[in-house]
Amino acid sequence: MTFKPNLSVKEGLDHLAKRLDPIINARFAGDLGEHPWTVVLEILDEKKGYFAGRKYWVHDLQAQLRMLTERLGDFGYPFDDKLRTVSTLGNELRIVRNQLAHMHDFSIEEAFRANDFSVRLLMHFDDEGLDDAKQIRHEALAALASAEGVTVQTAAEEAVTLATVTFVEESNADVDETEAEVVTPDPSVLVREPSVIGDKRLIFEPWTVVRVGDVDVLDDLPKKIAKEKVRAAAVEIATYEGPIHLDRLVQMTAKSFGLQRVRASRLRKLTYHVQQAGLFVDSDRFVWPREIDPGSWREFRPNDSSVDRPFVHVSPVEIANAARLIRKRREELSEDDLAVAVLQTFGRSRRTKQVVAHLSKAMSQLIEGP
C-alpha cells in the first residue's frame, strides 16, 4: 500500500493525544479536586487576558501540548527535566500540529521526524503506548528508506541530522540593553487574585526555539510549501509570546530554520511572509495572537533583566498596562518614580535613548481602563 505522509502524521498525533491525557491527568490527580486538568488552561487563559469562555477537551492535542510547554502557575513546568526535554519536544509538536491543521503537504522525511518527536516524548514518560508509536514511526522510516534507495538505518541517521546542524549567521542585528546587575520586578507587581494554580501574575516566558527545518526552506520562499512551514512556526511563536515585536518574531522564526542572524535582503522577505500568517500586526509593529483583543487587553508579563526580551520589544500596550496598575496601587509616585517602577517591572534600570523613547511612547498611551 502506498505510504501517505499526512495520514502517517495524523495517525501518530492521534495516538499521542490518547496517551497524553492519562499522563497529564495522573500528574494533577491530587491537586485539582474533581476538576479535569483542563481547568488549568482555563485559568491560564484568564491570567493571560485571552478571550473569555473557551473550553478544552482532555483529548485535544493542542491543549495537551500547552500543558507540556507553558509554565502552569505555581506548578511551574511539572513534566520537564533540567534539559527542558519535554518543552522542546512539545514545541516541535505544536508546530507539526499547526501544519497538519492547515493541510500542509508533509514529505516522507517530515512524517518520519514528526513521528520521531512523538516516540521520544512517550519514551521520556516511559509510556505503555510507546511500542505503537514506534511502529508508526517505523512505517514512515521504511517508506523513507525505500524512496531514497538506502537502508533503514541510513535513512534514520540522515533524517535526524537536522537537529545537530550548526546555526548560520548572516548579519548582526542584536539589541544591546545589557544591565550591569540583575534587575528584578518589585514583588508587588507579581501578586494577583488567588487560584488553584497560585496567586502570582504570569511572568514573561520566552519561546524555546526548536529546529523545524533547514535554511533551504527560507531559500525556497515564496514557494507554497516553504510559506506554510514558515507561517506555521511564526504562528506558534506568536501565540506563545504575543504580543511580540515583529522583528523579534522574524528573528526567532529564522532561528527555527537554522539562521542565527539574518541579512537585510532575507529579513525583508521573511518579514513579509510572517506578516501574511494571518495575525494582527499593530501600528507599533507588534504581532498579536488570535486569542487576544489588543483593544481590551489589560495584562502585562513582568521579567527580570536576565530574560531575553529587550525593553524595546515589549509592547507599549503592555508597558502602559503595567504603569496603570502601579499608579493605581501607588498613587503617591511622581512621574519619574513611576517611570523607574515601570522599567523595573520589565528588568530595566538604564535609560538609553532607545529605552527613554520607547517608554515615552508607552506612557503617552496610558489611559484609564475599565
Steps between C-alpha positions, in 0.01 A plus 500: 500500500626848412637692797316830560702742716203708620309193610810378683539830684131500591519142625803585713346813649167328567682223685702755696184684606353177640814436703556854631164535674568230764856632545377854570205381706723287724723798577210720614276234656562623855512873431179600325231324699222385270604737220655362180852617424360733232398742777870596518483629143178688568670684787811561290281652230343734753839606635630558147201712406378262229146512368270373775300181498717259307461140614746217446471127434739261677582319174576822308868483405529878480389528863726216606804656339428829673510312831842361408657821371360789708570598859196389698501761775639368829528153344776631276594249230392181677584267211845633418856416597799732530566470127144612416459179301120497513467871418728466199322195361166662581589815305603290201171315516303824535637608164432158345141510626458850359632387163264202490203717599575726203530211254875524450623234257754310709789327329589145599802634689284752689255223589783295647629795704152584629449143615849495648405798718201304632712192569760701689231672708330173598842348567568781746185401691572126464144468370337169416395640162863532391504179292206613287665838447822327394308291249348812341846656485652183351245500218600854415868409521456200272324720245780755523767233448312362200459844344870580538627154406695455824484275803264578785796578726652745252165672449458543878848646541449751220152601615603594855810703407285816474499550877882516513560736207700810600323835481598730213566868568436758227508830692495644848176674595494448876358764733746583779328579827737324740460594864800514733307312772189285491188714527193323638136616509361628828319206667181706522442487122506121509204466736147452373184309593544143632416194292573127496824574311610768744460871568786625285487702181632311200853610414636525148620163371709499181427238236758221490620500140488160332635402159207422272679536167822592326614824337386348170141567607571873518681481168183351347277794591249587358422141398180366657656230719767740631237764581292245691798393710610854580151618589426198719816567703426873525144443621610264779772739617260797494233302683752412771668842538249747359473788491846468347694754296505414132881520487531255789245266343686506168834431669359208701330361191832520315668310785238228459649441157866515593583870474642665809511843336346614175631725222287799406370367167382173651361687800267703279372190322452306825327797664249513214410133532470516879262794459290282269451234768154630585584674829428864588800733479441837667640842408796449736587176313395264777341171402200382701378143542144425391400436862549864606304816416761780493234761567386352832813319624603616848769247593879521513779249557784611729854374447841554650805617305631147446208421270552530126255780424636851438282778637440635149347160419234541768174630355411859598157361587659256744718771653201730538305220669779456754519876559124515552507234771805649676346847501174364639678325786753777569326829433772694681764426233636792303517472122870418516457241776220339299737473204761335723244250630379418149851441373572278801190295422660401171851451640647835404665792680726652233337777297658484160359720222309201360356410839395858579333543161316169528389571857376845397292348220348249742422758767327719241255212453427481870127548526261388765371151427190327625 
